[in-house]
Each structure stands twice: as C-alpha cells, then as structure tokens.
Amino acid sequence: MSSPALSAAPPMSTWRQFYALTKPRVVQLIVFCALIGMVLAVPGWPSAAQLLHGALACLGIWLVAGAAAAFNCVVEQHIDARMRRTAWRPTAKGELSNTQTLAFSATLCGLGSALLYVWVNPLTMWLTFATFVGYAVIYTVVLKPMTPQNIVIGGASGAMPPVLGWAAMTGEVSAESLVLCLIIFLWTPPHFWALALYRVEDYRKSGLPMLPVTHGSEFTRLQILLYTFILMAACVLPYLIGMSGRFYLAVAVLLSIGFCAYAWRLWRNYSDALARQTFRFSLYHLSLLFAALLIDHYLP
C-alpha cells in the first residue's frame, strides 16, 4: 500500500498557486508568437531602443494573457473540478477563492494594460484588451458552453498574438500580421480537437459540447484532416507574399506534411495514443514554424 505522501501531491505554495492560474505554458506560446510578430515587423536587426520596446510589449502582453487565464479559471472552476486534466488547478480544488483570483486577474490586466498604453502604444493596449474580452468572456462564458464550434470561433482571440506584436512595433495592423493570425486560427481546431479526442470522457462529464462529444470521433477526425489541408495552404502564404524566403518555405512544407500525415493516420486508424502524438506534434508544428520565420528573417 502506498503512503499518503506518495499518493497525494504536496500542496503548492501560495505564490505557485497564483502562478499556476496564469497557465504558464499557454502564455509562453502566446508571448512567443507575439515576439515573432515584433521581429518580423522590424527590418533587419533591432536597435537597443527597439529591443527595450519589444521587451516591454512582451511583458504587457504576458500580464494581460495571464489575467485572461486566471479569469478563465474562475469561470470554469466547477468544470475543471470534474476533469482529470484540470482538477489540480487551485480554483478547482478550492485553494484560492473567487475573490482572490478575480483580484489577481484584475491586477494583472490593469498593470499590463497600463504598461502597454504608456510605454508601447494605445493600439496595442486596446487590441490586447479586446483579446482578453474575446477569450475570457466571449469564448469562455458564451461560446464554450453553447456550441461545438466554440474552439473555431473562439480561436480568433488565440490567433491575435502576432497582430499584437506587429502593432507594438509599428503602431498599425498590417496584412502580414493578419497572415500570421490566419495560420494560428486554422491551426487551433486540429490542435485542440486532437486533445479532445483522447479526453472525450472528461469533456462528456464536464457537460461541454465539444465536437467529439456532440458529433463523435469519426466526424471530428475528418474535421482535423480537412483543417490540416487548409492549414498547409495558409502556411505557405508568408513565402508567397514575400514575407519569408526558401528556408521558411522548406520548413513549412515539411511540418505541414507531417501534420497532415498524423491527421490522415488518425482518421484511418484511431487510437488514444495516436491522438496524443498528434496533439504533441501540433505544438511542435506551430513552435517550429514560427521559429523558422524568425531564422529566415535574418538569413542573407
């Protein structure tokens, strides 16, 4: 028989509980995508002033994104408590009260918004705040419990980081930043539905109308496959419009073929293990795709 010390994880310290509310891994990816938008918006190597400007923008975006994540934890605490993937969150376990969490979220949002408005530019602040509202309110409160297309419609908020980064450095929203936004928008459904497939019982217990629950595994797998095909076309757009060169194109094509191959296998011969692999590959796909944009930007 295992001892209680082995069977139960030790409680987190208070500061770690608050940090966990910000969903660090998700926010790191958000800030990374915003950073790529910043880099691509600046021709050549950035100056010291531009580096400082970009660092302040990253901090402001991180604060507001963390605030949105914390607000999401309050809204979904009862759902989180019913799902193994999220039952450990401090709000789901009752370790942090709603008042504490909402105060923490408001503080992060206020600090981040003030930083962006004063030291970056008002456009970036308003776009970032709109993203907060889109994710924390429109997606979490309205769309997620209402429709199985929640992740598609709500994905618009999650796709905004490159636009925020571009606006931070230029004070405007460009066609190039919207292309990057489109890539993340199309990447989100196959990425998230792969997770939902092997967590389908969790979502069934939660009562959320996720696509595998409402339409079944086979339909969801077909949607994943179709989205990866459309995503492949979007991934070559930066090359076609002159944003990037052949290095990026080669990486984008290889990654897209890999994602389509996973989706094809998932559609033809499903297993939870393969769904997990597809989900993990989707994370590598987006990270490496944007890293390739960064490298390509500085190639001669």
N, C-alpha and C positions, 0 to 999 in steps of 0.2 A: 504493500500500500504506500502511495506517495504521501509525503508530508504536506501540510498546508503551505509551507514555504515554497515547495516545488510546484504545487498545483495552482497557486494563485500568484499573479504578478504583484510585486510590491507597488503601493500607491505612488503616483508621481508627486513631486514637489509642486507647490502652487504655481511657481513660475513656469514649470514644464507643462502644467495643465493649460495655462493661458496660451503658451506657445503652440501646443497641440491644436488648439482651437483654430489657428490660422492655416491649418492644413499645409505645412511647410513644403512638402514635395510638389503639390499642385501649384503653390505660389512661386516656387523656384522656376518651374517651367513657364509660368506666366511672365515673370521678370526676364527670363532668358529670351523669350520671343519678343518682348518689348525692346530688349537690348539690341537684338538683330535689326529691328526697325530703326533704332537710333543710328547704328553703324552704317546701314545702307543709305540713310538719308544724308550722310556726310561724305562728300567726295574725298578720296584719299585718306591719309592718316589724320585723326583728330588732333586738334591743338589741346594744350593743357586746360584752357578755359572750356573747351567743348567736353573734355573728359570729366571735369568737375560738374558741368551742367548735366551730363548724362548720368553721373553717379547720383546726383540729387533727384533726377527724374526717376531712376530705378528705385530709390528709397521711397519716394512718394507713392509710386505705383505699388510697391510691396506693402506699404501700410494700408492703402485702401483695399487691395486684394485680400489682405489678411482680415480686414474688418468685415468684408463680404463673407468670407469663410466662417468667421465667428458668428455672424448673424444667421447664416445657414444652419449652424449647429443648434441654435436656439429653436428655430422653426421646426427642425426635423428631429428634435431630441427623442420623441416617442417612437418615431420610425427607426432612428439609429439604434434604440434600445432593443428592437426586435430583429436586428440584422447582425450576424456574426462579424461582418466586415467592419462595422461601425460601433458595436456595443461598448467598446473600450473608451469611447470619447468621454471626456469629463462631464459634459452636459447630459449624455445618455445615462451615465452612472450616478448622476446627482451630486457629483463632487463640486461642481460650480453652479451657482444659482442663475436663474434667468437675469436677475438684476445685475449680478457681477458680469455676466457675459455681454449683455447689452451695453453696459457702461464701457467695457473693454472695447467692443466693436465701435461705439460712438467716438471713443478717444482716438483709436487708430484712424478712423475715417476723417475725423476733424484735423488731426495732425498731418495726415497725408495730403488732404485737400489744401490745407493752408500752405504747406511746403510747395506743392505744385503751382498754386496760384501766384505766390510771391516770388519764388526762385526759379520757376520753369516758365510757364505761361498760362494764362487763363483757359485757353482752348484745351490744353492737356488736362487741366483740372476738371473742366466740365465733361469732357469725354470719359475720363476715369470715373467720375461720379455717376455718369449715365450707365457705365458698365456695372458699377456697384448696384444700382437700382435694377438693371436688367437681370443680373444674376440673383441677387438676394431677394428681390420682390417679385418681378415678373416671372422668372423661371422657377424659383423655389416655392413661392407662395401660390402662384396662379397656375402655371403650365404643368409643373411636375406631377401634381395630383390629378390633373384634368385630362391629359391626352397622352397616348403612347408616342406621339411625335414631339414630346417635351424636349428631348435632347437635340432634335433637329432645330426647332425654333429657338430654344434657349441657347443653342450653340453660337448664336450671333454674338452674345456677350463674351463668351470664352474665346472668340476669334479676334477680339479687339486689340490685344497687346501690341502687335506690330504697328497698328494705326496710332496707338498712344505713343509709342517710341518715336515714330516718324514726326508726329505733331510736336513732341517735346523738343526736337532739334530744329525743326523748320517753322513751326507755328502754323502749319497747314496740313490738310489731309490730301494726299496725292493718290493718283491711280496706282502707283507702285505699291503703296501701303495697303490698298484695298485688294490687290492681288494676293498679298501675303495673308490678309484676313480671310480671303476666299479659301485658301489652302487649308487653314485651320478649321474653318467652318465645315468643309467637306470631310476633313479627317475625323472630326469629333464623333459622328454617328457610328462608323465602323469600329472605332476605338472603344466607345462606351458600350455598344451592343455586344461586343466580344466578352466584355466583363459581365454584362447582364445575363449572357447565356449560361455561364457556369455558376452564376449566383442567382439563378432564376427562382429557387425556393426561398431565398432571402427576400427577394422582391415580392414574391407571392404573399409571404407572411406580412410584409410591410403594408400591403394594400395599394402600392403604387402601380399605375397602369403602364409598366414598362413593356416594350414591344414583345419580348419572349413570353410574357405572361398573357398578354391580350391576343396575340396573333400566332404564337407558337414558335418553336425552334426553327423549323424549316423555312418559314417566311422570313424570319429575322436573318437567317444565314444568307438567304438570297439578297436581302437588302444590303447586307455587309459587302457581298461580292459586287453588286452594282455600284455601290458607293466607292469602292476601291478603284473601279474602272474610271469613274468620273474624276476621282482624286488624281489619278495618274495624269489625266489631261491637264488638270489645274497645275500640277507640279512642274510642268514644262513651260508654263506661261512666263515665269521670270526670264527664261532664256529667249523666248520668242519676242518679248517686248524690249529686250536689250538690257535688262537689269543685271544679268549674270552671263557667264561665259560657258565654255565647254566643260570645264571641270564640274561645275554645278550640274549641268545637264546630264553628265555621265552618272553622277551620284544619284540624282533624282530618278533617272530611269531605272537604275539597279534597285534602289529602295522601293520604287513603285511596283516593279516586277515581283519583288519579294513579298510585298503586302498582298498583291493580287494572288500570288501562289498560296499564301496562307489562307486567304479568303476562299479560294477555289477548293482547297482541301477541306476546309471547314464545312463548306456547302455539300461536298460529295460524301464525306465520311466523318460525321461529327463525333467528338469526344470532349469531355471537360478539359482534359489535358491539352488538347489542341486549341481549345478556346483560350486557355490561359496563355499558351505560347503566342497566339495571335494578338492578344491584348498586350503582352510584353513587347512583341515586335513593333506594335503600333507606337509605343513610347520611343523606341529606338528610331523608328522611321521619322517622326517629327523632329526629334533632337538632332539627328544626323543630317537631316535635310536642311535645317536652319544653320547648323554648323558649316555645312558645305557652302551656303550662301555667304557666311562670314569669311571663310577662307578664300572663296572665289573673288570676293570684293577686293582683296589685297594682292591677288595674283597679277603679275605684269601682263 
